[in-house]
Amino acid sequence: MVEEKTSHCDGLLQSLALNYGSHDEMLRAVNRLKTEKQDITLEMLNNALDCKQDVDLLIRTGGDKRLSNFLLWQSAYAELFFTDTLWPDFTSKDLEKIIQKFTKVERRFGGLK
């Protein structure tokens, strides 16, 4: 039902990962590629991952300030926001505040000013 209602959307992408671990995802990707007879490139590894999109904004709820094995490869240049609010209590207003802050961030993707 959600897929039907959002099938026309082509802007933001939201990912919800349940029972997910980055280490397992990376091992699966490497095992998919290990039969290649050439050097593995970044593009090949990206395409072998379960989640192929880079993360722009990662929100961690519940007060923890760690990634906890979540989208480690894809979050290389993500902007990280932490909130003490627990996930069940996280509201659309909380999200709006974080998105407002995110829009003011100067993103450098690993480069210097």
N, CA, C and O of each residue as an XYZ file, in Angstrom:
452
protein
N       0.816     -1.187      0.000
C       0.000      0.000      0.000
C       0.867      1.261      0.000
O       0.596      2.199     -0.750
N       1.898      1.286      0.830
C       2.795      2.442      0.864
C       3.493      2.586     -0.481
O       3.645      3.699     -0.985
N       3.914      1.481     -1.060
C       4.586      1.539     -2.361
C       3.678      2.137     -3.425
O       4.132      2.936     -4.244
N       2.406      1.763     -3.427
C       1.447      2.321     -4.383
C       1.300      3.823     -4.198
O       1.339      4.583     -5.166
N       1.130      4.250     -2.944
C       0.888      5.661     -2.663
C       2.092      6.539     -2.970
O       1.935      7.736     -3.210
N       3.280      5.970     -2.967
C       4.487      6.772     -3.195
C       5.139      6.470     -4.538
O       6.231      6.973     -4.803
N       4.517      5.672     -5.389
C       5.127      5.271     -6.658
C       5.429      6.450     -7.577
O       6.343      6.370     -8.398
N       4.680      7.535     -7.454
C       4.886      8.716     -8.302
C       5.948      9.666     -7.730
O       6.354     10.611     -8.407
N       6.390      9.432     -6.524
C       7.373     10.318     -5.878
C       8.764     10.070     -6.464
O       9.174      8.925     -6.651
N       9.469     11.140     -6.745
C      10.817     10.985     -7.283
C      11.807     11.937     -6.616
O      12.874     12.210     -7.167
N      11.460     12.443     -5.432
C      12.333     13.371     -4.718
C      13.128     12.669     -3.636
O      14.114     11.990     -3.921
N      12.709     12.831     -2.419
C      13.415     12.251     -1.286
C      13.228     10.745     -1.226
O      12.202     10.212     -1.647
N      14.231     10.076     -0.700
C      14.161      8.640     -0.489
C      14.372      8.374      0.988
O      15.388      8.778      1.553
N      13.440      7.711      1.610
C      13.559      7.353      3.020
C      13.743      5.848      3.105
O      12.997      5.083      2.495
N      14.746      5.433      3.872
C      14.992      4.005      4.051
C      14.760      3.638      5.502
O      15.217      4.327      6.414
N      14.055      2.562      5.700
C      13.838      2.011      7.030
C      14.392      0.604      6.997
O      13.889     -0.246      6.262
N      15.409      0.351      7.774
C      16.063     -0.956      7.765
C      15.754     -1.682      9.063
O      16.079     -1.207     10.151
N      15.128     -2.829      8.930
C      14.793     -3.655     10.086
C      15.640     -4.918     10.043
O      15.816     -5.523      8.985
N      16.163     -5.311     11.202
C      17.018     -6.486     11.301
C      18.162     -6.383     10.290
O      18.435     -7.335      9.560
N      18.816     -5.247     10.251
C      19.848     -4.921      9.276
C      21.170     -4.710      9.991
O      21.200     -4.192     11.107
N      22.255     -5.105      9.358
C      23.595     -4.820      9.856
C      24.526     -4.560      8.691
O      24.546     -5.322      7.724
N      25.299     -3.484      8.777
C      26.219     -3.101      7.708
C      27.272     -4.162      7.443
O      27.603     -4.442      6.291
N      27.792     -4.747      8.497
C      28.837     -5.752      8.298
C      28.314     -6.901      7.438
O      28.993     -7.338      6.509
N      27.114     -7.390      7.740
C      26.518     -8.467      6.945
C      26.287     -8.021      5.504
O      26.542     -8.779      4.567
N      25.804     -6.793      5.327
C      25.564     -6.283      3.980
C      26.862     -6.238      3.180
O      26.883     -6.639      2.017
N      27.944     -5.754      3.788
C      29.228     -5.657      3.088
C      29.777     -7.040      2.751
O      30.328     -7.243      1.669
N      29.630     -7.993      3.676
C      30.081     -9.359      3.388
C      29.300     -9.964      2.225
O      29.884    -10.616      1.359
N      27.994     -9.754      2.199
C      27.199    -10.247      1.073
C      27.673     -9.628     -0.240
O      27.781    -10.322     -1.251
N      27.953     -8.339     -0.225
C      28.414     -7.646     -1.435
C      29.754     -8.209     -1.906
O      29.932     -8.473     -3.095
N      30.684     -8.390     -0.992
C      32.003     -8.927     -1.356
C      31.854    -10.343     -1.895
O      32.506    -10.701     -2.877
N      31.010    -11.148     -1.271
C      30.809    -12.517     -1.753
C      30.167    -12.552     -3.132
O      30.437    -13.468     -3.909
N      29.323    -11.574     -3.452
C      28.740    -11.490     -4.803
C      29.820    -11.196     -5.838
O      29.744    -11.639     -6.984
N      30.830    -10.435     -5.406
C      31.858     -9.963     -6.347
C      33.102    -10.844     -6.401
O      33.928    -10.669     -7.297
N      33.258    -11.763     -5.494
C      34.532    -12.481     -5.388
C      34.834    -13.362     -6.591
O      35.976    -13.791     -6.756
N      33.864    -13.639     -7.422
C      34.124    -14.439     -8.618
C      34.626    -13.581     -9.783
O      35.004    -14.110    -10.828
N      34.630    -12.269     -9.602
C      35.126    -11.380    -10.660
C      36.613    -11.642    -10.892
O      37.362    -11.893     -9.949
N      37.024    -11.582    -12.137
C      38.422    -11.824    -12.495
C      39.209    -10.523    -12.631
O      40.314    -10.509    -13.172
N      38.632     -9.441    -12.138
C      39.275     -8.129    -12.237
C      39.258     -7.463    -10.861
O      38.602     -7.934     -9.932
N      39.985     -6.369    -10.758
C      39.957     -5.610     -9.507
C      38.555     -5.065     -9.288
O      37.896     -4.620    -10.228
N      38.111     -5.101     -8.060
C      36.784     -4.583     -7.714
C      36.869     -3.069     -7.590
O      37.750     -2.549     -6.905
N      35.967     -2.369     -8.239
C      35.940     -0.906     -8.195
C      34.896     -0.439     -7.186
O      34.066     -1.222     -6.726
N      34.950      0.839     -6.852
C      33.942      1.421     -5.968
C      32.546      1.263     -6.551
O      31.595      0.957     -5.832
N      32.430      1.472     -7.846
C      31.122      1.349     -8.497
C      30.591     -0.079     -8.391
O      29.405     -0.283     -8.129
N      31.455     -1.058     -8.591
C      31.032     -2.454     -8.485
C      30.564     -2.775     -7.076
O      29.545     -3.442     -6.894
N      31.306     -2.301     -6.075
C      30.925     -2.565     -4.693
C      29.610     -1.867     -4.360
O      28.728     -2.466     -3.746
N      29.475     -0.609     -4.760
C      28.214      0.111     -4.537
C      27.031     -0.650     -5.125
O      25.986     -0.767     -4.485
N      27.191     -1.161     -6.330
C      26.098     -1.862     -7.005
C      25.785     -3.220     -6.386
O      24.689     -3.748     -6.575
N      26.727     -3.784     -5.656
C      26.513     -5.090     -5.024
C      25.867     -4.965     -3.642
O      25.421     -5.963     -3.075
N      25.815     -3.751     -3.099
C      25.223     -3.550     -1.778
C      23.700     -3.663     -1.845
O      23.099     -3.485     -2.905
N      23.087     -3.961     -0.696
C      21.626     -4.009     -0.618
C      21.031     -2.627     -0.838
O      20.075     -2.468     -1.596
N      21.598     -1.637     -0.176
C      21.157     -0.240     -0.289
C      22.191      0.505     -1.128
O      23.304      0.761     -0.667
N      21.829      0.846     -2.338
C      22.796      1.418     -3.279
C      22.914      2.942     -3.209
O      23.846      3.517     -3.773
N      21.986      3.589     -2.529
C      21.985      5.052     -2.469
C      22.837      5.542     -1.298
O      22.857      4.933     -0.228
N      23.539      6.654     -1.522
C      24.254      7.309     -0.429
C      23.251      7.976      0.494
O      22.174      8.392      0.067
N      23.615      8.071      1.752
C      22.773      8.717      2.757
C      23.206     10.171      2.872
O      24.391     10.455      3.048
N      22.262     11.085      2.775
C      22.547     12.507      2.956
C      22.356     12.922      4.409
O      23.140     13.703      4.948
N      21.320     12.401      5.033
C      20.938     12.792      6.389
C      20.614     11.535      7.185
O      19.746     10.754      6.796
N      21.311     11.341      8.296
C      21.042     10.199      9.158
C      20.650     10.725     10.535
O      21.393     11.486     11.155
N      19.493     10.316     10.997
C      18.984     10.757     12.299
C      19.049      9.585     13.258
O      18.510      8.514     12.976
N      19.695      9.780     14.373
C      19.783      8.744     15.402
C      18.961      9.204     16.604
O      19.269     10.218     17.230
N      17.916      8.449     16.913
C      17.050      8.780     18.048
C      17.520      8.041     19.292
O      18.365      7.149     19.211
N      16.972      8.411     20.437
C      17.207      7.679     21.678
C      18.425      8.091     22.468
O      18.745      7.451     23.470
N      19.118      9.136     22.056
C      20.222      9.665     22.838
C      21.577      9.039     22.572
O      22.588      9.562     23.039
N      21.635      7.925     21.831
C      22.933      7.315     21.529
C      23.639      8.120     20.450
O      23.009      8.639     19.529
N      24.955      8.216     20.579
C      25.749      8.973     19.607
C      26.726      8.017     18.935
O      27.943      8.133     19.073
N      26.153      7.077     18.208
C      26.935      6.104     17.448
C      26.084      5.626     16.279
O      24.868      5.820     16.263
N      26.732      5.000     15.299
C      26.014      4.502     14.127
C      25.515      3.075     14.309
O      24.610      2.647     13.594
N      26.076      2.344     15.234
C      25.610      0.991     15.563
C      25.479      0.084     14.349
O      24.468     -0.601     14.188
N      26.501      0.077     13.490
C      26.543     -0.851     12.359
C      25.428     -0.567     11.351
O      24.952     -1.486     10.684
N      25.010      0.682     11.235
C      23.897      1.050     10.365
C      24.391      1.832      9.157
O      24.914      2.935      9.315
N      24.238      1.294      7.970
C      24.577      1.963      6.702
C      25.958      2.625      6.747
O      26.109      3.790      6.376
N      26.945      1.884      7.197
C      28.287      2.452      7.375
C      28.900      2.931      6.054
O      29.473      4.019      5.998
N      28.784      2.138      5.012
C      29.338      2.516      3.708
C      28.588      3.704      3.123
O      29.197      4.659      2.641
N      27.284      3.639      3.168
C      26.443      4.653      2.535
C      26.452      5.978      3.297
O      26.108      7.012      2.725
N      26.832      5.967      4.555
C      26.817      7.169      5.386
C      28.166      7.882      5.435
O      28.377      8.749      6.283
N      29.064      7.529      4.548
C      30.420      8.096      4.578
C      30.408      9.632      4.623
O      31.216     10.235      5.330
N      29.501     10.261      3.879
C      29.426     11.727      3.841
C      28.085     12.254      4.329
O      27.696     13.378      4.011
N      27.383     11.438      5.102
C      26.078     11.849      5.627
C      26.246     12.898      6.721
O      27.251     12.924      7.431
N      25.262     13.741      6.836
C      25.170     14.648      7.961
C      24.432     13.891      9.068
O      23.351     13.347      8.843
N      25.021     13.862     10.255
C      24.474     13.090     11.367
C      23.784     14.010     12.358
O      24.343     15.024     12.775
N      22.573     13.649     12.728
C      21.812     14.392     13.727
C      21.383     13.418     14.817
O      20.872     12.334     14.535
N      21.595     13.814     16.042
C      21.270     12.987     17.199
C      20.218     13.678     18.043
O      20.265     14.891     18.247
N      19.267     12.893     18.533
C      18.230     13.434     19.398
C      17.992     12.473     20.555
O      18.070     11.254     20.398
N      17.703     13.038     21.709
C      17.386     12.209     22.878
C      15.996     11.594     22.783
O      15.679     10.656     23.514
N      15.168     12.119     21.886
C      13.806     11.613     21.729
C      13.845     10.152     21.287
O      14.589      9.798     20.373
N      13.058      9.319     21.927
C      12.969      7.916     21.522
C      12.163      7.804     20.236
O      11.297      8.638     19.974
N      12.441      6.775     19.426
C      11.781      6.622     18.128
C      10.258      6.671     18.216
O       9.641      7.351     17.395
N       9.622      5.989     19.165
C       8.152      6.045     19.190
C       7.597      7.445     19.457
O       6.453      7.739     19.110
N       8.410      8.305     20.073
C       7.963      9.661     20.399
C       8.413     10.696     19.373
O       8.048     11.867     19.483
N       9.193     10.289     18.385
C       9.717     11.184     17.360
C       8.566     11.639     16.466
O       7.844     10.814     15.906
N       8.399     12.954     16.336
C       7.248     13.504     15.622
C       7.667     14.155     14.302
O       8.852     14.323     14.016
N       6.667     14.510     13.521
C       6.951     15.224     12.274
C       7.562     16.596     12.567
O       8.341     17.110     11.765
N       7.216     17.188     13.708
C       7.833     18.479     14.089
C       9.326     18.288     14.367
O      10.145     19.126     13.989
N       9.673     17.178     15.032
C      11.090     16.869     15.271
C      11.828     16.753     13.939
O      12.925     17.287     13.771
N      11.210     16.051     13.005
C      11.810     15.872     11.680
C      11.956     17.207     10.962
O      12.995     17.473     10.359
N      10.944     18.036     11.018
C      11.006     19.356     10.378
C      12.154     20.186     10.932
O      12.864     20.841     10.168
N      12.351     20.170     12.255
C      13.445     20.930     12.872
C      14.802     20.445     12.359
O      15.686     21.246     12.057
N      14.952     19.138     12.268
C      16.224     18.582     11.804
C      16.442     18.918     10.335
O      17.555     19.262      9.939
N      15.403     18.823      9.529
C      15.540     19.153      8.108
C      15.893     20.627      7.932
O      16.688     20.968      7.056
N      15.315     21.506      8.752
C      15.673     22.932      8.690
C      17.160     23.122      8.968
O      17.835     23.870      8.260
N      17.673     22.446      9.998
C      19.106     22.529     10.314
C      19.942     21.958      9.177
O      20.976     22.518      8.814
N      19.488     20.843      8.619
C      20.214     20.184      7.535
C      20.355     21.098      6.320
O      21.404     21.113      5.677
N      19.315     21.854      6.003
C      19.360     22.721      4.821
C      20.373     23.854      4.975
O      20.755     24.481      3.987
N      20.809     24.118      6.202
C      21.778     25.190      6.445
C      23.212     24.686      6.518
O      24.143     25.481      6.650
N      23.398     23.377      6.435
C      24.728     22.779      6.532
C      25.466     22.939      5.209
O      24.904     22.703      4.140
N      26.728     23.342      5.292
C      27.572     23.406      4.100
C      28.185     22.021      3.905
O      29.058     21.609      4.669
N      27.734     21.326      2.905
C      28.205     19.958      2.653
C      29.452     20.010      1.785
O      29.475     20.677      0.751
N      30.503     19.289      2.224
C      31.784     19.324      1.500
C      32.194     17.941      0.974
O      33.150     17.842      0.204
N      31.497     16.884      1.369
C      31.768     15.538      0.871
C      33.244     15.164      0.964
O      33.819     14.619      0.022
N      33.844     15.463      2.110
C      35.221     15.090      2.365
C      36.241     16.142      1.977
O      37.417     16.019      2.319
N      35.809     17.177      1.268
C      36.728     18.234      0.856
C      36.883     19.294      1.923
O      36.130     19.325      2.896
N      37.852     20.154      1.739
C      38.065     21.265      2.659
C      37.267     22.471      2.195
O      36.801     22.515      1.057
N      37.111     23.450      3.080
C      36.367     24.675      2.732
C      36.890     25.331      1.486
O      36.370     26.365      1.069
